[in-house]
Amino acid sequence: MNTTIRDSGRKDTTEIKAEGLLFQKGASVFLRFQEPDEEAGKTVQTIKIKNEEMSVIRKGAVTMNQRFIQGAETEGMYHSPYGPMEMITKTKEVYYNWNSTSKTGKLRLRYNLRLQGGNAGDYDMRVTIREVSERS
């Protein structure tokens, strides 16, 4: 997962590599993984994709449940060790593709984020998914 944040002329990119589960339940696809250990503790992230809508659910050291609907503005809450913050996102793009032949997929989410009423930047999250074989 690569996330690029652009804010006031600055650009910051973070990368997360993790093993997780990709599964389908009804018309929704889920990607669940544990974020790499941070100083604050463990956080499990679940991404739910359905049509042009995506939800990001984080539970643990950081708690968040935010819906992203292409072309729409949505509200949510972000809870960290520093307290709760109101989130408002304006989603520009929700994209998901899975190739069952190559067992690879791509996910992209682009949005503008406001935290506590202040602009927190434009986010571009890209996730590359590949199936790993079972370990013996």
TIMI-2910 file (N, C-alpha, C, CB; in pm, 1 decimal, decimal comma, always signed):
<rs>
+----------+----------+----------+----------+----------+----------+----------+----------+----------+----------+----------+----------+------+
!      n_x !      n_y !      n_z !     ca_x !     ca_y !     ca_z !      c_x !      c_y !      c_z !     cb_x !     cb_y !     cb_z ! resn !
+----------+----------+----------+----------+----------+----------+----------+----------+----------+----------+----------+----------+------+
!    +85,3 !   -116,6 !     +0,0 !     +0,0 !     +0,0 !     +0,0 !    +89,6 !   +122,5 !     +0,0 !    -96,9 !     +0,0 !   +121,7 !  Met !
!    +74,9 !   +205,6 !   -101,1 !   +144,0 !   +333,4 !   -108,2 !    +41,0 !   +443,7 !    -94,4 !   +224,0 !   +347,6 !   -240,8 !  Asn !
!    +65,6 !   +536,9 !     -2,3 !    -23,2 !   +650,2 !    +14,8 !    +57,8 !   +778,0 !     -2,4 !    -93,4 !   +646,4 !   +153,4 !  Thr !
!    +13,3 !   +863,1 !    -94,6 !    +77,7 !   +991,8 !   -118,0 !    -18,3 !  +1100,2 !    -71,7 !   +116,6 !  +1010,5 !   -269,0 !  Thr !
!    +34,7 !  +1192,4 !     +9,4 !    -44,9 !  +1304,5 !    +60,6 !    +17,4 !  +1433,0 !     +7,9 !    -51,1 !  +1304,6 !   +218,5 !  Ile !
!    -65,8 !  +1513,6 !    -57,9 !    -21,0 !  +1644,5 !   -105,5 !    -96,2 !  +1750,5 !    -26,0 !    -44,9 !  +1661,5 !   -260,4 !  Arg !
!    -18,6 !  +1842,1 !    +35,7 !    -79,3 !  +1945,8 !   +118,7 !     +8,2 !  +2070,3 !   +113,7 !    -97,8 !  +1896,9 !   +265,4 !  Asp !
!    -48,4 !  +2180,5 !    +71,1 !    +20,9 !  +2310,6 !    +68,0 !   +157,9 !  +2302,0 !     +1,1 !    +37,0 !  +2364,7 !   +209,9 !  Ser !
!   +164,3 !  +2236,0 !   -113,6 !   +290,2 !  +2226,5 !   -186,6 !   +384,0 !  +2116,9 !   -138,2 !   +360,2 !  +2355,7 !   -179,0 !  Gly !
!   +350,8 !  +2051,3 !    -28,7 !   +434,5 !  +1941,8 !    +23,2 !   +380,2 !  +1808,9 !    -26,9 !   +439,2 !  +1943,3 !   +179,3 !  Arg !
!   +469,4 !  +1710,7 !    -37,0 !   +429,9 !  +1576,7 !    -78,6 !   +496,6 !  +1477,1 !    +15,5 !   +469,0 !  +1548,9 !   -228,0 !  Lys !
!   +415,2 !  +1386,1 !    +70,4 !   +466,1 !  +1285,1 !   +163,2 !   +411,6 !  +1149,6 !   +118,3 !   +424,7 !  +1317,2 !   +312,3 !  Asp !
!   +499,0 !  +1050,6 !   +105,6 !   +457,5 !   +917,1 !    +63,6 !   +495,8 !   +815,0 !   +169,5 !   +520,6 !   +880,3 !    -72,0 !  Thr !
!   +401,2 !   +727,4 !   +203,9 !   +428,8 !   +618,2 !   +297,1 !   +398,7 !   +486,4 !   +228,2 !   +345,3 !   +632,7 !   +427,8 !  Thr !
!   +469,3 !   +382,7 !   +270,0 !   +449,1 !   +250,2 !   +213,3 !   +431,1 !   +149,5 !   +325,6 !   +567,4 !   +210,2 !   +122,4 !  Glu !
!   +331,8 !    +62,9 !   +308,5 !   +306,1 !    -45,5 !   +403,2 !   +308,9 !   -175,8 !   +325,1 !   +168,9 !    -26,5 !   +477,8 !  Ile !
!   +381,9 !   -274,0 !   +377,0 !   +378,6 !   -408,5 !   +319,4 !   +326,8 !   -501,6 !   +427,5 !   +520,6 !   -453,9 !   +266,9 !  Lys !
!   +224,5 !   -579,9 !   +393,7 !   +164,5 !   -668,4 !   +493,0 !    +99,6 !   -787,3 !   +423,9 !    +61,0 !   -592,6 !   +578,6 !  Ala !
!    +89,7 !   -897,1 !   +497,5 !    +12,8 !  -1011,8 !   +450,8 !   -125,5 !  -1001,4 !   +510,9 !    +81,3 !  -1147,1 !   +488,9 !  Glu !
!   -225,7 !  -1043,6 !   +434,3 !   -361,6 !  -1034,5 !   +484,4 !   -452,5 !  -1131,4 !   +412,0 !   -414,0 !   -893,0 !   +470,3 !  Gly !
!   -580,4 !  -1106,8 !   +425,1 !   -682,7 !  -1190,9 !   +362,4 !   -765,0 !  -1107,8 !   +266,0 !   -773,8 !  -1256,1 !   +468,8 !  Leu !
!   -795,8 !  -1167,4 !   +150,1 !   -886,2 !  -1107,5 !    +53,2 !  -1000,6 !  -1205,6 !    +36,6 !   -814,4 !  -1076,2 !    -84,4 !  Leu !
!  -1123,7 !  -1159,8 !    +62,2 !  -1236,2 !  -1252,1 !    +50,6 !  -1360,3 !  -1176,9 !     +5,3 !  -1262,4 !  -1324,0 !   +184,5 !  Phe !
!  -1454,9 !  -1252,5 !    -47,7 !  -1580,3 !  -1195,1 !    -95,3 !  -1693,9 !  -1243,6 !     -7,7 !  -1605,9 !  -1231,8 !   -243,2 !  Gln !
!  -1785,6 !  -1151,5 !    +22,7 !  -1904,0 !  -1182,7 !   +102,0 !  -2020,3 !  -1111,3 !    +34,3 !  -1887,6 !  -1138,4 !   +254,1 !  Lys !
!  -2107,3 !  -1187,5 !    -31,3 !  -2215,2 !  -1126,9 !   -108,3 !  -2158,1 !  -1046,6 !   -222,8 !  -2302,9 !  -1038,3 !    -19,4 !  Gly !
!  -2203,2 !   -922,7 !   -238,5 !  -2155,6 !   -836,3 !   -347,2 !  -2033,8 !   -753,1 !   -306,8 !  -2267,5 !   -743,9 !   -392,5 !  Ala !
!  -1981,6 !   -775,2 !   -185,3 !  -1868,9 !   -696,6 !   -135,3 !  -1740,6 !   -778,7 !   -132,5 !  -1899,3 !   -643,1 !     +4,3 !  Ser !
!  -1628,1 !   -708,8 !   -154,4 !  -1495,3 !   -768,3 !   -144,1 !  -1427,7 !   -703,8 !    -23,6 !  -1410,7 !   -747,7 !   -276,7 !  Val !
!  -1358,8 !   -785,9 !    +56,3 !  -1291,0 !   -737,8 !   +176,6 !  -1142,2 !   -768,0 !   +168,2 !  -1351,8 !   -801,8 !   +303,2 !  Phe !
!  -1061,2 !   -673,9 !   +212,8 !   -917,2 !   -692,3 !   +227,8 !   -886,3 !   -658,3 !   +372,9 !   -833,5 !   -602,1 !   +125,9 !  Leu !
!   -830,2 !   -754,7 !   +447,4 !   -802,0 !   -733,9 !   +589,9 !   -655,8 !   -767,3 !   +618,1 !   -896,1 !   -820,7 !   +679,0 !  Arg !
!   -589,5 !   -677,4 !   +691,9 !   -448,8 !   -699,1 !   +727,5 !   -416,2 !   -621,9 !   +854,5 !   -354,4 !   -655,9 !   +611,6 !  Phe !
!   -308,4 !   -664,5 !   +919,4 !   -260,9 !   -592,4 !  +1037,7 !   -154,7 !   -494,6 !   +992,8 !   -205,2 !   -690,1 !  +1146,8 !  Gln !
!   -171,8 !   -368,4 !  +1031,1 !    -72,6 !   -267,7 !   +997,7 !    +56,7 !   -300,8 !  +1072,1 !   -123,2 !   -124,6 !  +1033,6 !  Glu !
!   +170,6 !   -268,5 !  +1010,4 !   +298,0 !   -294,8 !  +1079,3 !   +297,3 !   -229,5 !  +1217,0 !   +418,1 !   -242,6 !   +995,7 !  Pro !
!   +362,3 !   -294,9 !  +1313,4 !   +364,4 !   -243,8 !  +1451,0 !   +412,6 !    -99,6 !  +1455,1 !   +454,1 !   -331,2 !  +1539,4 !  Asp !
!   +336,6 !    -18,9 !  +1523,0 !   +374,3 !   +119,4 !  +1546,1 !   +400,5 !   +134,8 !  +1695,2 !   +263,5 !   +218,9 !  +1496,4 !  Glu !
!   +456,9 !   +245,9 !  +1733,2 !   +485,3 !   +269,7 !  +1874,4 !   +358,1 !   +264,4 !  +1957,9 !   +554,4 !   +404,8 !  +1892,8 !  Glu !
!   +246,2 !   +309,6 !  +1897,5 !   +121,0 !   +317,7 !  +1972,8 !    +54,4 !   +181,1 !  +1991,6 !    +25,1 !   +411,7 !  +1902,5 !  Ala !
!    +91,2 !    +81,8 !  +1912,8 !    +30,3 !    -49,7 !  +1924,4 !    -21,0 !   -100,3 !  +1790,9 !    -82,3 !    -46,2 !  +2024,6 !  Gly !
!    -95,0 !   -210,4 !  +1795,4 !   -140,6 !   -276,1 !  +1673,3 !   -274,7 !   -222,0 !  +1625,5 !   -150,8 !   -425,5 !  +1695,5 !  Lys !
!   -288,9 !   -216,5 !  +1492,7 !   -413,8 !   -174,8 !  +1430,8 !   -444,6 !   -270,7 !  +1316,2 !   -405,8 !    -27,0 !  +1380,2 !  Thr !
!   -567,3 !   -323,3 !  +1314,9 !   -612,9 !   -409,0 !  +1205,6 !   -694,8 !   -321,3 !  +1112,0 !   -697,2 !   -532,4 !  +1258,3 !  Val !
!   -662,9 !   -329,5 !   +982,6 !   -734,1 !   -250,0 !   +882,9 !   -814,8 !   -342,5 !   +792,5 !   -635,2 !   -164,2 !   +799,3 !  Gln !
!   -939,9 !   -304,7 !   +769,3 !  -1027,6 !   -377,2 !   +677,3 !  -1076,7 !   -277,8 !   +573,1 !  -1148,2 !   -445,0 !   +753,0 !  Thr !
!  -1059,7 !   -314,6 !   +446,9 !  -1108,3 !   -233,3 !   +336,3 !  -1223,0 !   -311,1 !   +272,7 !   -993,6 !   -200,9 !   +231,4 !  Ile !
!  -1338,4 !   -249,1 !   +263,1 !  -1457,2 !   -311,3 !   +203,0 !  -1488,8 !   -237,2 !    +73,8 !  -1580,5 !   -308,2 !   +301,6 !  Lys !
!  -1501,3 !   -312,2 !    -36,2 !  -1527,9 !   -253,7 !   -166,0 !  -1659,8 !   -307,2 !   -220,4 !  -1412,7 !   -282,8 !   -263,6 !  Ile !
!  -1746,0 !   -216,0 !   -263,8 !  -1871,6 !   -254,5 !   -327,1 !  -1906,8 !   -145,6 !   -427,2 !  -1986,4 !   -274,9 !   -221,3 !  Lys !
!  -1907,8 !   -182,3 !   -556,5 !  -1936,0 !    -88,8 !   -664,4 !  -1840,2 !    +30,5 !   -658,0 !  -2082,3 !    -40,9 !   -657,2 !  Asn !
!  -1890,9 !   +152,4 !   -656,6 !  -1804,7 !   +271,0 !   -651,2 !  -1796,7 !   +325,9 !   -509,5 !  -1856,1 !   +379,6 !   -746,9 !  Glu !
!  -1804,8 !   +235,9 !   -412,4 !  -1798,3 !   +274,0 !   -271,4 !  -1694,0 !   +188,1 !   -200,1 !  -1937,4 !   +259,1 !   -203,3 !  Glu !
!  -1620,1 !   +250,6 !   -110,1 !  -1519,3 !   +180,5 !    -31,3 !  -1531,4 !   +227,4 !   +112,6 !  -1375,3 !   +205,4 !    -87,1 !  Met !
!  -1514,4 !   +134,8 !   +206,0 !  -1509,1 !   +170,1 !   +347,4 !  -1374,1 !   +126,1 !   +401,7 !  -1626,4 !   +104,2 !   +427,6 !  Ser !
!  -1313,4 !   +212,4 !   +483,3 !  -1187,6 !   +178,2 !   +550,7 !  -1218,9 !   +174,0 !   +699,1 !  -1071,3 !   +282,1 !   +518,0 !  Val !
!  -1197,3 !    +56,2 !   +757,9 !  -1225,2 !    +34,9 !   +899,5 !  -1093,7 !     -1,3 !   +966,5 !  -1333,7 !    -77,0 !   +921,5 !  Ile !
!  -1054,6 !    +76,7 !  +1066,0 !   -931,0 !    +48,8 !  +1140,6 !   -969,8 !    +30,6 !  +1287,1 !   -823,8 !   +165,1 !  +1123,2 !  Arg !
!   -916,6 !    -76,3 !  +1347,5 !   -944,2 !   -104,1 !  +1489,3 !   -813,9 !   -137,3 !  +1558,9 !  -1046,6 !   -220,8 !  +1505,8 !  Lys !
!   -795,0 !    -76,2 !  +1675,0 !   -674,5 !    -99,9 !  +1753,7 !   -624,7 !    +30,0 !  +1811,9 !   -565,3 !   -165,6 !  +1668,8 !  Gly !
!   -493,8 !    +55,7 !  +1795,2 !   -433,9 !   +179,1 !  +1847,3 !   -501,1 !   +300,5 !  +1784,9 !   -281,8 !   +182,1 !  +1819,9 !  Ala !
!   -543,6 !   +286,0 !  +1659,2 !   -618,2 !   +388,5 !  +1587,7 !   -751,7 !   +326,6 !  +1549,3 !   -539,6 !   +441,4 !  +1461,2 !  Val !
!   -860,9 !   +398,6 !  +1570,2 !   -993,3 !   +349,0 !  +1531,9 !  -1054,6 !   +448,0 !  +1433,9 !  -1085,7 !   +329,1 !  +1657,4 !  Thr !
!  -1106,3 !   +393,6 !  +1323,9 !  -1163,1 !   +478,3 !  +1220,6 !  -1262,4 !   +395,9 !  +1141,4 !  -1052,8 !   +537,4 !  +1128,3 !  Met !
!  -1370,5 !   +457,1 !  +1098,3 !  -1465,3 !   +393,5 !  +1007,1 !  -1510,5 !   +502,9 !   +911,9 !  -1588,1 !   +326,8 !  +1083,9 !  Asn !
!  -1460,2 !   +498,4 !   +789,2 !  -1489,4 !   +604,3 !   +693,9 !  -1536,6 !   +544,9 !   +561,7 !  -1365,9 !   +692,9 !   +671,9 !  Gln !
!  -1648,5 !   +596,0 !   +512,1 !  -1700,2 !   +555,5 !   +381,2 !  -1650,1 !   +653,5 !   +276,5 !  -1856,0 !   +549,3 !   +381,2 !  Arg !
!  -1615,8 !   +598,7 !   +161,3 !  -1571,7 !   +679,0 !    +47,9 !  -1663,1 !   +644,3 !    -68,8 !  -1419,7 !   +653,0 !    +12,9 !  Phe !
!  -1739,4 !   +742,7 !   -117,6 !  -1831,6 !   +722,4 !   -228,9 !  -1788,1 !   +815,3 !   -341,2 !  -1981,2 !   +749,1 !   -186,7 !  Ile !
!  -1755,0 !   +756,2 !   -455,7 !  -1703,9 !   +834,6 !   -566,4 !  -1796,3 !   +951,7 !   -598,2 !  -1686,0 !   +746,9 !   -689,2 !  Gln !
!  -1738,7 !  +1074,7 !   -599,0 !  -1813,7 !  +1195,3 !   -630,6 !  -1891,2 !  +1254,4 !   -514,5 !  -1906,8 !  +1166,7 !   -740,0 !  Gly !
!  -1881,7 !  +1193,8 !   -395,0 !  -1961,0 !  +1241,2 !   -280,4 !  -1871,8 !  +1282,8 !   -163,3 !  -2058,7 !  +1131,9 !   -234,7 !  Ala !
!  -1932,8 !  +1360,5 !    -72,9 !  -1866,6 !  +1400,9 !    +50,6 !  -1926,2 !  +1318,1 !   +164,4 !  -1883,1 !  +1555,4 !    +77,0 !  Glu !
!  -1840,6 !  +1259,9 !   +247,7 !  -1887,6 !  +1177,2 !   +359,0 !  -1817,6 !  +1218,4 !   +487,9 !  -1863,3 !  +1027,4 !   +330,1 !  Thr !
!  -1884,1 !  +1188,5 !   +600,8 !  -1830,0 !  +1223,3 !   +733,3 !  -1793,7 !  +1097,1 !   +810,2 !  -1931,8 !  +1307,5 !   +814,1 !  Glu !
!  -1695,9 !  +1108,8 !   +898,3 !  -1655,3 !   +997,8 !   +983,8 !  -1577,8 !  +1050,5 !  +1103,1 !  -1570,8 !   +895,8 !   +905,4 !  Gly !
!  -1530,9 !   +958,0 !  +1186,2 !  -1450,9 !   +994,9 !  +1304,0 !  -1320,0 !   +916,2 !  +1303,3 !  -1530,1 !   +968,1 !  +1436,1 !  Met !
!  -1216,4 !   +981,0 !  +1349,6 !  -1083,2 !   +921,5 !  +1361,2 !  -1045,8 !   +929,6 !  +1508,6 !   -976,2 !   +995,2 !  +1268,9 !  Tyr !
!  -1021,1 !   +814,5 !  +1571,2 !   -984,4 !   +810,2 !  +1713,2 !   -840,4 !   +763,0 !  +1725,4 !  -1080,2 !   +716,7 !  +1793,8 !  His !
!   -754,9 !   +846,3 !  +1783,1 !   -615,2 !   +811,3 !  +1805,6 !   -583,9 !   +830,3 !  +1954,0 !   -520,2 !   +898,0 !  +1716,3 !  Ser !
!   -462,9 !   +794,2 !  +1995,1 !   -426,4 !   +816,9 !  +2136,8 !   -435,9 !   +965,0 !  +2176,4 !   -283,5 !   +765,9 !  +2163,1 !  Pro !
!   -442,0 !  +1054,9 !  +2077,0 !   -448,8 !  +1198,7 !  +2104,6 !   -592,2 !  +1249,6 !  +2111,6 !   -372,9 !  +1275,6 !  +1998,5 !  Tyr !
!   -689,8 !  +1158,4 !  +2091,3 !   -830,1 !  +1197,1 !  +2100,8 !   -903,0 !  +1183,7 !  +1967,9 !   -841,3 !  +1339,0 !  +2150,8 !  Gly !
!  -1036,0 !  +1207,8 !  +1969,3 !  -1116,2 !  +1194,0 !  +1847,3 !  -1107,6 !  +1318,2 !  +1758,2 !  -1262,1 !  +1166,8 !  +1883,6 !  Pro !
!  -1116,5 !  +1295,5 !  +1627,2 !  -1117,8 !  +1405,5 !  +1530,9 !  -1224,0 !  +1377,4 !  +1425,1 !   -977,5 !  +1424,6 !  +1465,1 !  Met !
!  -1298,4 !  +1480,1 !  +1388,2 !  -1398,8 !  +1467,9 !  +1283,3 !  -1328,1 !  +1464,8 !  +1147,5 !  -1501,8 !  +1585,4 !  +1290,4 !  Glu !
!  -1371,9 !  +1371,2 !  +1061,8 !  -1317,1 !  +1358,2 !   +926,4 !  -1426,5 !  +1386,6 !   +824,3 !  -1256,9 !  +1216,5 !   +903,9 !  Met !
!  -1393,5 !  +1464,8 !   +722,6 !  -1483,4 !  +1483,4 !   +609,3 !  -1400,5 !  +1456,5 !   +484,1 !  -1547,9 !  +1629,0 !   +607,5 !  Ile !
!  -1449,3 !  +1364,1 !   +401,1 !  -1376,9 !  +1330,8 !   +279,0 !  -1461,9 !  +1361,2 !   +156,8 !  -1335,1 !  +1183,3 !   +279,4 !  Thr !
!  -1397,1 !  +1411,0 !    +53,7 !  -1458,4 !  +1432,2 !    -77,9 !  -1384,7 !  +1335,3 !   -170,0 !  -1447,5 !  +1586,1 !   -128,4 !  Lys !
!  -1454,2 !  +1227,7 !   -210,6 !  -1391,4 !  +1118,7 !   -284,8 !  -1391,8 !  +1148,7 !   -434,6 !  -1463,5 !   +985,6 !   -256,7 !  Thr !
!  -1272,6 !  +1138,6 !   -493,2 !  -1255,1 !  +1163,4 !   -636,2 !  -1258,6 !  +1033,4 !   -715,5 !  -1123,5 !  +1237,0 !   -662,0 !  Lys !
!  -1202,3 !   +925,2 !   -658,7 !  -1194,7 !   +799,7 !   -733,6 !  -1193,2 !   +680,1 !   -640,2 !  -1070,7 !   +797,9 !   -822,2 !  Glu !
!  -1273,0 !   +577,5 !   -675,6 !  -1271,6 !   +447,5 !   -610,1 !  -1254,8 !   +346,2 !   -722,5 !  -1403,7 !   +421,2 !   -523,9 !  Val !
!  -1145,5 !   +268,3 !   -719,2 !  -1118,9 !   +171,5 !   -825,7 !  -1070,9 !    +40,3 !   -764,4 !  -1013,6 !   +226,7 !   -926,1 !  Tyr !
!  -1124,2 !    -70,3 !   -816,2 !  -1080,0 !   -203,1 !   -773,4 !  -1086,3 !   -296,6 !   -892,2 !  -1166,7 !   -257,1 !   -655,8 !  Tyr !
!   -981,4 !   -376,2 !   -908,8 !   -978,0 !   -475,7 !  -1015,5 !   -903,9 !   -599,5 !   -964,5 !   -909,7 !   -418,2 !  -1144,3 !  Asn !
!   -959,2 !   -717,5 !   -991,9 !   -895,3 !   -843,9 !   -955,8 !   -885,6 !   -930,7 !  -1080,2 !   -974,2 !   -917,2 !   -842,9 !  Trp !
!   -765,6 !   -981,0 !  -1108,0 !   -743,9 !  -1070,3 !  -1221,1 !   -732,9 !  -1212,1 !  -1165,9 !   -615,3 !  -1030,2 !  -1303,0 !  Asn !
!   -836,2 !  -1293,1 !  -1188,3 !   -838,9 !  -1427,9 !  -1130,5 !   -738,2 !  -1521,3 !  -1196,9 !   -978,4 !  -1486,9 !  -1142,3 !  Ser !
!   -691,5 !  -1488,8 !  -1316,6 !   -591,0 !  -1572,1 !  -1384,0 !   -453,9 !  -1552,6 !  -1320,0 !   -584,6 !  -1538,7 !  -1534,9 !  Thr !
!   -411,8 !  -1425,8 !  -1307,5 !   -279,3 !  -1397,6 !  -1250,9 !   -281,0 !  -1389,5 !  -1098,2 !   -225,5 !  -1267,6 !  -1307,9 !  Ser !
!   -401,4 !  -1392,3 !  -1038,8 !   -418,0 !  -1380,8 !   -892,3 !   -354,5 !  -1252,7 !   -839,4 !   -356,1 !  -1502,8 !   -820,9 !  Lys !
!   -378,8 !  -1143,2 !   -912,5 !   -328,4 !  -1012,0 !   -870,9 !   -442,1 !   -911,2 !   -880,5 !   -206,6 !   -967,2 !   -958,5 !  Thr !
!   -429,6 !   -805,6 !   -803,0 !   -532,5 !   -703,0 !   -805,0 !   -475,9 !   -565,6 !   -775,5 !   -640,7 !   -736,1 !   -705,8 !  Gly !
!   -557,1 !   -465,9 !   -805,4 !   -520,9 !   -326,8 !   -778,5 !   -640,7 !   -257,1 !   -716,8 !   -474,8 !   -253,6 !   -908,3 !  Lys !
!   -609,7 !   -168,2 !   -626,1 !   -710,6 !    -89,5 !   -558,8 !   -657,6 !    +53,0 !   -555,3 !   -742,3 !   -144,7 !   -414,4 !  Leu !
!   -744,0 !   +151,1 !   -583,2 !   -700,8 !   +290,2 !   -576,4 !   -812,5 !   +373,4 !   -516,0 !   -661,4 !   +343,8 !   -716,8 !  Arg !
!   -772,8 !   +463,9 !   -429,0 !   -866,1 !   +554,6 !   -362,9 !   -802,0 !   +693,1 !   -362,0 !   -900,8 !   +506,0 !   -216,6 !  Leu !
!   -871,9 !   +791,4 !   -421,8 !   -824,4 !   +929,3 !   -422,0 !   -930,3 !  +1017,4 !   -357,8 !   -791,9 !   +977,7 !   -566,4 !  Arg !
!   -888,1 !  +1100,8 !   -262,0 !   -983,4 !  +1186,2 !   -191,0 !   -914,3 !  +1305,6 !   -127,4 !  -1057,2 !  +1106,4 !    -84,3 !  Tyr !
!   -996,6 !  +1406,6 !    -94,4 !   -950,2 !  +1520,8 !    -16,8 !   -999,3 !  +1499,4 !   +125,9 !  -1001,9 !  +1657,9 !    -76,7 !  Asn !
!   -913,7 !  +1526,6 !   +223,7 !   -947,3 !  +1505,7 !   +364,5 !   -943,9 !  +1636,6 !   +440,8 !   -851,3 !  +1405,4 !   +428,5 !  Leu !
!  -1050,3 !  +1656,4 !   +521,3 !  -1053,7 !  +1765,9 !   +617,9 !  -1064,9 !  +1704,1 !   +756,3 !  -1172,8 !  +1865,1 !   +589,7 !  Arg !
!   -977,0 !  +1745,0 !   +846,8 !   -978,9 !  +1699,8 !   +986,4 !  -1012,5 !  +1818,5 !  +1075,0 !   -841,9 !  +1636,3 !  +1028,0 !  Leu !
!  -1113,4 !  +1802,3 !  +1159,2 !  -1155,7 !  +1909,8 !  +1250,2 !  -1178,3 !  +2040,4 !  +1174,3 !  -1050,7 !  +1930,9 !  +1360,9 !  Gln !
!  -1227,1 !  +2031,2 !  +1051,0 !  -1259,1 !  +2150,3 !   +972,8 !  -1143,8 !  +2206,8 !   +892,1 !  -1309,3 !  +2254,8 !  +1062,4 !  Gly !
!  -1021,4 !  +2159,9 !   +917,3 !   -905,0 !  +2211,3 !   +844,2 !   -862,0 !  +2115,4 !   +734,0 !   -788,2 !  +2236,0 !   +940,1 !  Gly !
!   -813,8 !  +2170,6 !   +622,7 !   -768,8 !  +2087,2 !   +511,6 !   -646,4 !  +2004,6 !   +553,1 !   -735,9 !  +2174,5 !   +388,2 !  Asn !
!   -653,3 !  +1872,6 !   +533,7 !   -542,0 !  +1783,6 !   +567,7 !   -474,8 !  +1729,8 !   +441,7 !   -591,1 !  +1667,0 !   +655,2 !  Ala !
!   -521,0 !  +1771,7 !   +324,8 !   -452,1 !  +1735,7 !   +201,7 !   -531,4 !  +1646,2 !   +109,0 !   -325,4 !  +1669,6 !   +234,5 !  Gly !
!   -469,6 !  +1622,3 !     -6,6 !   -523,8 !  +1532,0 !   -106,9 !   -450,2 !  +1398,7 !    -94,9 !   -510,2 !  +1592,0 !   -251,1 !  Asp !
!   -526,8 !  +1291,0 !    -80,1 !   -471,2 !  +1157,8 !    -57,7 !   -487,5 !  +1072,5 !   -182,9 !   -539,1 !  +1089,8 !    +63,0 !  Tyr !
!   -384,7 !   +995,0 !   -213,4 !   -387,4 !   +900,7 !   -325,2 !   -334,0 !   +768,0 !   -271,1 !   -301,5 !   +952,9 !   -449,4 !  Asp !
!   -425,7 !   +674,8 !   -245,3 !   -389,0 !   +544,5 !   -188,5 !   -393,7 !   +439,8 !   -299,5 !   -484,5 !   +505,0 !    -70,2 !  Met !
!   -283,3 !   +368,4 !   -318,2 !   -274,4 !   +262,4 !   -419,2 !   -231,8 !   +133,6 !   -350,8 !   -174,3 !   +300,5 !   -533,1 !  Arg !
!   -311,3 !    +30,7 !   -372,2 !   -282,2 !    -99,1 !   -310,4 !   -261,6 !   -200,9 !   -422,0 !   -397,9 !   -144,1 !   -213,4 !  Val !
!   -150,4 !   -271,6 !   -415,6 !   -123,9 !   -382,0 !   -507,4 !   -142,9 !   -510,7 !   -428,5 !    +21,1 !   -373,1 !   -570,2 !  Thr !
!   -225,4 !   -600,2 !   -482,8 !   -259,3 !   -724,7 !   -413,1 !   -208,6 !   -841,7 !   -495,8 !   -413,6 !   -736,5 !   -388,7 !  Ile !
!   -144,4 !   -937,5 !   -430,9 !   -106,7 !  -1059,5 !   -501,3 !   -121,8 !  -1177,0 !   -406,6 !    +38,4 !  -1050,8 !   -555,9 !  Arg !
!   -170,7 !  -1285,6 !   -462,8 !   -192,3 !  -1406,2 !   -383,6 !    -57,6 !  -1472,1 !   -358,5 !   -290,3 !  -1504,5 !   -455,1 !  Glu !
!    -37,5 !  -1515,7 !   -235,5 !    +84,4 !  -1592,0 !   -203,3 !    +42,3 !  -1736,5 !   -182,1 !   +158,6 !  -1534,3 !    -75,1 !  Val !
!   +130,5 !  -1825,9 !   -219,4 !    +96,3 !  -1968,5 !   -204,4 !   +103,7 !  -2007,3 !    -57,3 !   +191,7 !  -2058,5 !   -289,2 !  Ser !
!    +28,0 !  -2111,1 !    -24,7 !    +27,1 !  -2162,0 !   +112,7 !   +166,8 !  -2209,7 !   +150,3 !    -75,9 !  -2277,3 !   +128,7 !  Glu !
!   +205,9 !  -2182,3 !   +272,3 !   +337,8 !  -2228,9 !   +319,2 !   +326,7 !  -2373,0 !   +366,5 !   +392,1 !  -2138,0 !   +434,1 !  Arg !
!   +431,3 !  -2448,3 !   +338,8 !   +431,1 !  -2590,7 !   +379,9 !   +477,9 !  -2605,3 !   +522,0 !   +520,1 !  -2675,2 !   +287,5 !  Ser !
+----------+----------+----------+----------+----------+----------+----------+----------+----------+----------+----------+----------+------+
</rs>
